[in-house]
Amino acid sequence: MCGAVLWFTAFGVGWFNAPTDASALTRVRQDGDLELFRSILLRNVGVSGALFLGVVTAGLATVPVALVTGALAGHSWGQAAPALGGEGVLRHLLPHMPLELAAVAVAAGAGLVPLVTWARSGLGRPIGRTEWWSQIVDAARLWAVSLAGLVVAAGVETWVST
């Protein structure tokens, strides 16, 4: 939950600050094929992986990554919405957007599991090795859910939203 709040807040700030003049933007029509699917999936898995790898730094690295990626995604999508118009948003963003954003937010939550565990333990109490590994396994499970969602979202973006 903390990761989702953090990432979506940054997304909202990026969207709010996106320029509303879409005259300089162009949309290149792409055909849905395996190369496009691979490109979309690799980009999104890269963001998801960067968020998840915060577990290595006890969740601390996830915070700036979530803020930057959330703001950039919000800014990009905030620019795209006026360029596409209402019908274009319904056709080109809405089919894959909810699942993709949710999957990235779950990855942010996974990356924050160690930090949240430490905070919930009282911020000063040492966490035992067994409890620590249990939290890492939980974070890995959350990331697996994120990856599954990103595979489906990439498929929808490739063959439905394009």
Contact map, one row per residue, 1 for C-alpha under 8 A:
111110000000000000000000000000000000000000000000000000000000000000000000000000000000000000000000000000000100100000000000000000000000000000000000000000000000000000
111111000000000000000000000000000000000000000000000000000000000000000000000000000000000000000000000000000000100100000000000000000000000000000000000000000000000000
111111100000000000000000000000000000000000000000000000000000000001000000000000000000000000000000000000001111111100000000000000000000000000000000000000000000000000
111111110000000000000000000000000000000000000000000000000000000000000000000000000000000000000000000001001101100000000000000000000000000000000000000000000000000000
111111111000000000000000000000000000000000000000000000000000000000000000000000000000000000000000000000000000000000000000000000000000000000000000000000000000000000
011111111100000000000000000000000000000000000000000000000000001001100000000000000000000000000000000000000000000000000000000000000000000000000000000000000000000000
001111111110000000000000000000000000000000000000000000000000000001101110000000000000000000000000000000001001000000000000000000000000000000000000000000000000000000
000111111111000000000000000000000000000000000000000000000000000000000100000000000000000000000000000000001000000000000000000000000000000000000000000000000000000000
000011111111100000000000000000000000000000000000000000000000000000000100000000000000000000000000000000000000000000000000000000000000000000000000000000000000000000
000001111111110000000000000000000000000000000000000000000000000001111110010000000000000000000000000000000000000000000000000000000000000000000000000000000000000000
000000111111111000000000000000000000000000000000000000000000000000101111111000000000000000000000000000000000000000000000000000000000000000000000000000000000000000
000000011111111100000000000000000000000000000000000000000000000000000110010000000000000000000000000000000000000000000000000000000000000000000000000000000000000000
000000001111111110000000000000000000000000000000000000000000000000000010011000000000000000000000000000000000000000000000000000000000000000000000000000000000000000
000000000111111111000000000000000000000000000000000000000000000000000111111101000000000000000000000000000000000000000000000000000000000000000000000000000000000000
000000000011111111000000000000000000000000000000000000000000000000000010111111100000000000000000000000000000000000000000000000000000000000000000000000000000000000
000000000001111111000000000000000000000000000000000000000000000000000000011001000000000000000000000000000000000000000000000000000000000000000000000000000000000000
000000000000111111100000000000000000000000000000000000000000000000000000001001000000000000000000000000000000000000000000000000000000000000000000000000000000000000
000000000000011111110000000000000000000000000000000000000000000000000000011101100000000000000000000000000000000000000000000000000000000000000000000000000000000000
000000000000000011111100000000000000000000000000000000000000000000000000000001100000000000000000000000000000000000000000000000000000000000000000000000000000000000
000000000000000001111100000000000000000000000000000000000000000000000000000001100100000000000000000000000000000000000000000000000000000000000000000000000000000000
000000000000000000111111000000000000000000000000000000000000000000000000000000100100000000000000000000000000000000000000000000000000000000000000000000000000000000
000000000000000000111111100000000000000000000000000000000000000000000000000000110110000000000000000000000000000000000000000000000000000000000000000000000000000000
000000000000000000001111110000000000000000000000000000000000000000000000000000000010000000000000000000000000000000000000000000000000000000000000000000000000000000
000000000000000000001111110000000000000000000000000000000000000000000000000000000000000000000000000000000000000000000000000000000000000000000000000000000000000000
000000000000000000000111111000000000000000000000000000000000000000000000000000000010000000000000000000000000000000000000000000000000000000000000000000000000000000
000000000000000000000011111100000000000000000000000000000000000000000000000000000010000000000000000000000000000000000000000000000000000000000000000000000000000000
000000000000000000000000111110000000000000000000000000000000000000000000000000000000000000000000000000000000000000000000000000000000000000000000000000000000000000
000000000000000000000000011111000000000000000000000000000000000000000000000000000000000000000000000000000000000000000000000000000000000000000000000000000000000000
000000000000000000000000001111100000000000000000000000000000000000000000000000000000000000000000000000000000000000000000000000000000000000000000000000000000000001
000000000000000000000000000111110000000000000000000000000000000000000000000000000000000000000000000000000000000000000000000000000000000000000000000000000000000001
000000000000000000000000000011111001000000000000000000000000000000000000000000000000000000000000000000000000000000000000000000000000000000000000000000000000010001
000000000000000000000000000001111101100000000000000000000000000000000000000000000000000000000000000000000000000000000000000000000000000000000000000000000000011001
000000000000000000000000000000111111100000000000000000000000000000000000000000000000000000000000000000000000000000000000000000000000000000000000000000000000011000
000000000000000000000000000000011111110000000000000000000000000000000000000000000000000000000000000000000000000000000000000000000000000000000000000000000000000000
000000000000000000000000000000001111111000000000000000000000000000000000000000000000000000000000000000000000000000000000000000000000000000000000000000000000000000
000000000000000000000000000000111111111100000000000000000000000000000000000000000000000000000000000000000000000000000000000000000000000000000000000000000000010000
000000000000000000000000000000011111111110000000000000000000000000000000000000000000000000000000000000000000000000000000000000000000000000000000000000000110110000
000000000000000000000000000000000111111111000000000000000000000000000000000000000000000000000000000000000000000000000000000000000000000000000000000000000000000000
000000000000000000000000000000000011111111100000000000000000000000000000000000000000000000000000000000000000000000000000000000000000000000000000000000000000000000
000000000000000000000000000000000001111111110000000000000000000000000000000000000000000000000000000000000000000000000000000000000000000000000000000000000100010000
000000000000000000000000000000000000111111111000000000000000000000000000000000000000000000000000000000000000000000000000000000000000000000000000000001100100000000
000000000000000000000000000000000000011111111100000000000000000000000000000000000000000000000000000000000000000000000000000000000000000000000000000000000000000000
000000000000000000000000000000000000001111111110000000000000000000000000000000000000000000000000000000000000000000000000000000000000000000000000000000000000000000
000000000000000000000000000000000000000111111111000000000000000000000000000000000000000000000000000000010000000000000000000000000000000000000000000001000000000000
000000000000000000000000000000000000000011111111100000000000000000000000000000000000000000000000000000000000000000000000000000000000000000000000001001000000000000
000000000000000000000000000000000000000001111111110000000000000000000000000000000000000000000000000000000000000000000000000000000000000000000000000000000000000000
000000000000000000000000000000000000000000111111111000000000000000001000000000000000000000000000000000010000000000000000000000000000000000000000000000000000000000
000000000000000000000000000000000000000000011111111100000000000000000000000000000000000000000000000000010011000000000000000000000000000000000010011000000000000000
000000000000000000000000000000000000000000001111111110000000000000000000000000000000000000000000000000000010000000000000000000000000000000000000000000000000000000
000000000000000000000000000000000000000000000111111111000000010010000000000000000000000000000000000000000000000000000000000000000000000000000000000000000000000000
000000000000000000000000000000000000000000000011111111000000110011000000000000000000000000000000000000000011011000000000000000000000000000000000000000000000000000
000000000000000000000000000000000000000000000001111111100000010000000000000000000000000000000000000000000011111100000000000000000000000000100010000000000000000000
000000000000000000000000000000000000000000000000111111111010110000000000000000000000000000000000000000000000001000000000000000000000000000000000000000000000000000
000000000000000000000000000000000000000000000000011111111111110000000000000000000000000000000000000000000000001100000000000000000000000000000000000000000000000000
000000000000000000000000000000000000000000000000000111111111010000000000000000000000000000000000000000000000011111000000000000000000000100100000000000000000000000
000000000000000000000000000000000000000000000000000011111110000000000000000000000000000000000000000000000000000000000000000000000000000000000000000000000000000000
000000000000000000000000000000000000000000000000000011111111100000000000000000000000000000000000000000000000000000000000000000000000000000000000000000000000000000
000000000000000000000000000000000000000000000000000001111111100000000000000000000000000000000000000000000000000111100000000000000000000000000000000000000000000000
000000000000000000000000000000000000000000000000000011111111111000000000000000000000000000000000000000000000001111110000000000000000000000000000000000000000000000
000000000000000000000000000000000000000000000000000001101111111100000000000000000000000000000000000000000000000100100000000000000000000000000000000000000000000000
000000000000000000000000000000000000000000000000001011001111111110000000000000000000000000000000000000000000000000000000000000000000000000000000000000000000000000
000000000000000000000000000000000000000000000000011111100011111111000000000000000000000000000000000000000001001100000000000000000000000000000000000000000000000000
000001000000000000000000000000000000000000000000000000000011111111100000000000000000000000000000000000000000000100000000000000000000000000000000000000000000000000
000000000000000000000000000000000000000000000000000000000001111111110000000000000000000000000000000000000000000000000000000000000000000000000000000000000000000000
000000000000000000000000000000000000000000000000011000000000111111111000000000000000000000000000000000000000000000000000000000000000000000000000000000000000000000
001001100100000000000000000000000000000000000000001000000000011111111100000000000000000000000000000000000001000000000000000000000000000000000000000000000000000000
000001100110000000000000000000000000000000000000000000000000001111111110000000000000000000000000000000000000000000000000000000000000000000000000000000000000000000
000000000100000000000000000000000000000000000000000000000000000111111111000000000000000000000000000000000000000000000000000000000000000000000000000000000000000000
000000100110000000000000000000000000000000000010000000000000000011111111100000000000000000000000000000000000000000000000000000000000000000000000000000000000000000
000000111111010000000000000000000000000000000000000000000000000001111111110000000000000000000000000000000000000000000000000000000000000000000000000000000000000000
000000100111111000000000000000000000000000000000000000000000000000111111111000000000000000000000000000000000000000000000000000000000000000000000000000000000000000
000000000010010000000000000000000000000000000000000000000000000000011111111100000000000000000000000000000000000000000000000000000000000000000000000000000000000000
000000000010011000000000000000000000000000000000000000000000000000001111111110000000000000000000000000000000000000000000000000000000000000000000000000000000000000
000000000111111101000000000000000000000000000000000000000000000000000111111111000000000000000000000000000000000000000000000000000000000000000000000000000000000000
000000000010111111000000000000000000000000000000000000000000000000000011111111100000000000000000000000000000000000000000000000000000000000000000000000000000000000
000000000000011001000000000000000000000000000000000000000000000000000001111111110000000000000000000000000000000000000000000000000000000000000000000000000000000000
000000000000001000000000000000000000000000000000000000000000000000000000111111111000000000000000000000000000000000000000000000000000000000000000000000000000000000
000000000000011111110000000000000000000000000000000000000000000000000000011111111100000000000000000000000000000000000000000000000000000000000000000000000000000000
000000000000001001111100000000000000000000000000000000000000000000000000001111111110000000000000000000000000000000000000000000000000000000000000000000000000000000
000000000000000000000100000000000000000000000000000000000000000000000000000111111111000000000000000000000000000000000000000000000000000000000000000000000000000000
000000000000000000000000000000000000000000000000000000000000000000000000000011111111110110000000000000000000000000000000000000000000000000000000000000000000000000
000000000000000000011100000000000000000000000000000000000000000000000000000001111111110000000000000000000000000000000000000000000000000000000000000000000000000000
000000000000000000000110110000000000000000000000000000000000000000000000000000111111100000000000000000000000000000000000000000000000000000000000000000000000000000
000000000000000000000000000000000000000000000000000000000000000000000000000000011111111110000000000000000000000000000000000000000000000000000000000000000000000000
000000000000000000000000000000000000000000000000000000000000000000000000000000001111111110000000000000000000000000000000000000000000000000000000000000000000000000
000000000000000000000000000000000000000000000000000000000000000000000000000000001101111111000000000000000000000000000000000000000000000000000000000000000000000000
000000000000000000000000000000000000000000000000000000000000000000000000000000000001111111100000000000000000000000000000000000000000000000000000000000000000000000
000000000000000000000000000000000000000000000000000000000000000000000000000000001001111111111000000000000000000000000000000000000000000000000000000000000000000000
000000000000000000000000000000000000000000000000000000000000000000000000000000001001111111111100000000000000000000000000000000000000000000000000000000000000000000
000000000000000000000000000000000000000000000000000000000000000000000000000000000000011111111110000000000000000000000000000000000000000000000000000000000000000000
000000000000000000000000000000000000000000000000000000000000000000000000000000000000001111111110000000000000000000000000000000000000000000000000000000000000000010
000000000000000000000000000000000000000000000000000000000000000000000000000000000000000111111110000000000000000000000000000000000000000000000000000000000000100111
000000000000000000000000000000000000000000000000000000000000000000000000000000000000000111111111100000000000000000000000000000000000000000000000000000000000100010
000000000000000000000000000000000000000000000000000000000000000000000000000000000000000011111111110000000000000000000000000000000000000000000000000000000000000010
000000000000000000000000000000000000000000000000000000000000000000000000000000000000000001111111110000000000000000000000000000000000000000000000000000000001100110
000000000000000000000000000000000000000000000000000000000000000000000000000000000000000000001111111100000000000000000000000000000000000000000000000000001101100010
000000000000000000000000000000000000000000000000000000000000000000000000000000000000000000001111111110000000000000000000000000000000000000000000000000001000000000
000000000000000000000000000000000000000000000000000000000000000000000000000000000000000000000111111111000000000000000000000000000000000000000000000000000000000000
000000000000000000000000000000000000000000000000000000000000000000000000000000000000000000000001111111100000000000000000000000000000000000000000000011001000000000
000000000000000000000000000000000000000000000000000000000000000000000000000000000000000000000001111111110000000000000000000000000000000000000000000011001100000000
000000000000000000000000000000000000000000000000000000000000000000000000000000000000000000000000111111111000000000000000000000000000000000000000000000000000000000
000100000000000000000000000000000000000000000000000000000000000000000000000000000000000000000000011111111100000000000000000000000000000000000000010000000000000000
000000000000000000000000000000000000000000000000000000000000000000000000000000000000000000000000001111111110000000000000000000000000000000000000111011000000000000
000000000000000000000000000000000000000000010011000000000000000000000000000000000000000000000000000111111111000000000000000000000000000000000000010001000000000000
001100110000000000000000000000000000000000000000000000000000000000000000000000000000000000000000000011111111100000000000000000000000000000000000000000000000000000
101100000000000000000000000000000000000000000000000000000000000000000000000000000000000000000000000001111111110000000000000000000000000000000110110000000000000000
001000000000000000000000000000000000000000000001101100000000000000000000000000000000000000000000000000111111111000000000000000000000000000000110010000000000000000
001100100000000000000000000000000000000000000001001100000000010001000000000000000000000000000000000000011111111100000000000000000000000000000000000000000000000000
111100000000000000000000000000000000000000000000000100000000000000000000000000000000000000000000000000001111111110000000000000000000000000100100000000000000000000
001000000000000000000000000000000000000000000000001100100000000000000000000000000000000000000000000000000111111110000000000000000000000001110110000000000000000000
001000000000000000000000000000000000000000000000001111100010010000000000000000000000000000000000000000000011111111000000000000000000000000100000000000000000000000
011000000000000000000000000000000000000000000000000101100111011000000000000000000000000000000000000000000001111111110000000000000000000000000000000000000000000000
000000000000000000000000000000000000000000000000000000100110000000000000000000000000000000000000000000000000111111111000000000000000001101100000000000000000000000
000000000000000000000000000000000000000000000000000000100110000000000000000000000000000000000000000000000000001111111100000000000001001100000000000000000000000000
000000000000000000000000000000000000000000000000000000000111000000000000000000000000000000000000000000000000000111111110000000000000000000000000000000000000000000
000000000000000000000000000000000000000000000000000000000010000000000000000000000000000000000000000000000000000111111111000000000000000000000000000000000000000000
000000000000000000000000000000000000000000000000000000000000000000000000000000000000000000000000000000000000000011111111100000000000001000000000000000000000000000
000000000000000000000000000000000000000000000000000000000000000000000000000000000000000000000000000000000000000001111111111110100000000000000000000000000000000000
000000000000000000000000000000000000000000000000000000000000000000000000000000000000000000000000000000000000000000111111111000000000000000000000000000000000000000
000000000000000000000000000000000000000000000000000000000000000000000000000000000000000000000000000000000000000000011111111000000000000000000000000000000000000000
000000000000000000000000000000000000000000000000000000000000000000000000000000000000000000000000000000000000000000001111111110100000000000000000000000000000000000
000000000000000000000000000000000000000000000000000000000000000000000000000000000000000000000000000000000000000000000111111110000000000000000000000000000000000000
000000000000000000000000000000000000000000000000000000000000000000000000000000000000000000000000000000000000000000000111111110000000000000000000000000000000000000
000000000000000000000000000000000000000000000000000000000000000000000000000000000000000000000000000000000000000000000100111111000000000000000000000000000000000000
000000000000000000000000000000000000000000000000000000000000000000000000000000000000000000000000000000000000000000000100111111100000000000000000000000000000000000
000000000000000000000000000000000000000000000000000000000000000000000000000000000000000000000000000000000000000000000000000111110000000000000000000000000000000000
000000000000000000000000000000000000000000000000000000000000000000000000000000000000000000000000000000000000000000000100100011111011000000000000000000000000000000
000000000000000000000000000000000000000000000000000000000000000000000000000000000000000000000000000000000000000000000000000001111111000000000000000000000000000000
000000000000000000000000000000000000000000000000000000000000000000000000000000000000000000000000000000000000000000000000000000111111100000000000000000000000000000
000000000000000000000000000000000000000000000000000000000000000000000000000000000000000000000000000000000000000000000000000000011111110000000000000000000000000000
000000000000000000000000000000000000000000000000000000000000000000000000000000000000000000000000000000000000000000000000000000111111111000000000000000000000000000
000000000000000000000000000000000000000000000000000000000000000000000000000000000000000000000000000000000000000001000000000000111111111100000000000000000000000000
000000000000000000000000000000000000000000000000000000000000000000000000000000000000000000000000000000000000000000000000000000001111111110000000000000000000000000
000000000000000000000000000000000000000000000000000000000000000000000000000000000000000000000000000000000000000000000000000000000111111111000000000000000000000000
000000000000000000000000000000000000000000000000000000000000000000000000000000000000000000000000000000000000000011001000000000000011111111100000000000000000000000
000000000000000000000000000000000000000000000000000000100000000000000000000000000000000000000000000000000000000011000000000000000001111111110000000000000000000000
000000000000000000000000000000000000000000000000000000000000000000000000000000000000000000000000000000000000000000000000000000000000111111111000000000000000000000
000000000000000000000000000000000000000000000000000000000000000000000000000000000000000000000000000000000000010010000000000000000000011111111100000000000000000000
000000000000000000000000000000000000000000000000000100100000000000000000000000000000000000000000000000000000111010000000000000000000001111111110000000000000000000
000000000000000000000000000000000000000000000000000000000000000000000000000000000000000000000000000000000000010000000000000000000000000111111111000000000000000000
000000000000000000000000000000000000000000000000000000000000000000000000000000000000000000000000000000000000000000000000000000000000000011111111100000000000000000
000000000000000000000000000000000000000000000000000000000000000000000000000000000000000000000000000000000110110000000000000000000000000001111111110000000000000000
000000000000000000000000000000000000000000000001000100000000000000000000000000000000000000000000000000000110010000000000000000000000000000111111111000000000000000
000000000000000000000000000000000000000000000000000000000000000000000000000000000000000000000000000000000000000000000000000000000000000000011111111100000000000000
000000000000000000000000000000000000000000000000000000000000000000000000000000000000000000000000000000100100000000000000000000000000000000001111111110000000000000
000000000000000000000000000000000000000000000001000000000000000000000000000000000000000000000000000001110110000000000000000000000000000000000111111111000000000000
000000000000000000000000000000000000000000001001000000000000000000000000000000000000000000000000000000100000000000000000000000000000000000000011111111100000000000
000000000000000000000000000000000000000000000000000000000000000000000000000000000000000000000000000000000000000000000000000000000000000000000001111111110000000000
000000000000000000000000000000000000000000000000000000000000000000000000000000000000000000000000001100100000000000000000000000000000000000000000111111111000000000
000000000000000000000000000000000000000010011000000000000000000000000000000000000000000000000000001100110000000000000000000000000000000000000000011111111100000000
000000000000000000000000000000000000000010000000000000000000000000000000000000000000000000000000000000000000000000000000000000000000000000000000001111111110000000
000000000000000000000000000000000000000000000000000000000000000000000000000000000000000000000000000000000000000000000000000000000000000000000000000111111111000000
000000000000000000000000000000000000000000000000000000000000000000000000000000000000000000000001101100000000000000000000000000000000000000000000000011111111100000
000000000000000000000000000000000000100110000000000000000000000000000000000000000000000000000001000100000000000000000000000000000000000000000000000001111111110000
000000000000000000000000000000000000100000000000000000000000000000000000000000000000000000000000000000000000000000000000000000000000000000000000000000111111111100
000000000000000000000000000000000000000000000000000000000000000000000000000000000000000000000011000000000000000000000000000000000000000000000000000000011111111110
000000000000000000000000000000000000100000000000000000000000000000000000000000000000000000011011000000000000000000000000000000000000000000000000000000001111111111
000000000000000000000000000000111001100100000000000000000000000000000000000000000000000000000000000000000000000000000000000000000000000000000000000000000111111111
000000000000000000000000000000011000000000000000000000000000000000000000000000000000000000000000000000000000000000000000000000000000000000000000000000000011111111
000000000000000000000000000000000000000000000000000000000000000000000000000000000000000000010010000000000000000000000000000000000000000000000000000000000011111111
000000000000000000000000000000000000000000000000000000000000000000000000000000000000000000111111000000000000000000000000000000000000000000000000000000000001111111
000000000000000000000000000011110000000000000000000000000000000000000000000000000000000000010000000000000000000000000000000000000000000000000000000000000000111111
